[in-house]
Amino acid sequence: MDDRALTALLLLAALLHATWNALVKAGADKLVMQALVIGGAGGCMALLAPFVGFPERAAWPWLALSVLLHLTYNVSLVRAYQRGDLSQVYPIARGAAPAFVALGAWLALGEALSARELAGLAALSLGIASLAFAGNGGDGGGAKALAPRAPAQGGSAVAWSLLTAAWIGAYSVADGAGVRLAGEPLRYIVWITVLDAAPLLAIALWLRRGRIAASFGPVLGRGLLAGALSALAYAIVLWAMTQARIAHVAALRETSVIAVAVIGTLWLGEPFGRRRILAAALVAAGAIFLRTG
């Protein structure tokens, strides 16, 4: 596939990723919506499982590790959306991961950053700082949180967003390694999506026991649609990792933060719209410079 077609596909994946995150944020019960997204994605891929077979054994340890990392990511993301706006949480969660990697390599390993990478780190840090202090309109998750807790706070939203970023970085590495060892990339794509669904669905069903129909019924269709979008977006990204450098694939994926800032402003009516769109653009630019420097 030529570079222009690959770029177009990755930009589509970024838009799909932004859209399903917006659907989760818009839901009254973020845990249920996220469980439906992951379950819907797993259901879509399960239809393909009998036809693709299993990944090669060399990929299995990475597959198991990724399932665990995705679970921690899902829980952190739910917590963040219970406390903060989409246009605040998402850009921090997506943008902080490359900053952590670059700073860690610089401070711990002494790996010097190029002028381009330093500029990217500065832009990304400025964007994240602006988002962190732009205020917060999170709904706190109401009575349907994972567990009883204090009311929503902007600082708490930022902390959970940063933790989510750490899990994103970890599972991206695991998936990048696993998909290349799977023999046929589609095998890994199918099985990571199928296996991801069970743990979060089990947690959501247990925590909503006694009111499962009331919790899941009203948003079932929307959640499963978001799940299909999620499956398609992640399949595109994992497949692209077999066609191009992981860093370049991840960089193009970061454009989703701009789409999220616009969606949060225009669809969800979140505050600080212009400021957050500008901050998200800085985050995207910084992440691209870091990942392609």
Order of alpha helices (4+ residues) and beta strands (2+ residues): alpha-alpha-alpha-alpha-alpha-alpha-alpha-alpha-alpha-alpha-alpha-alpha-alpha
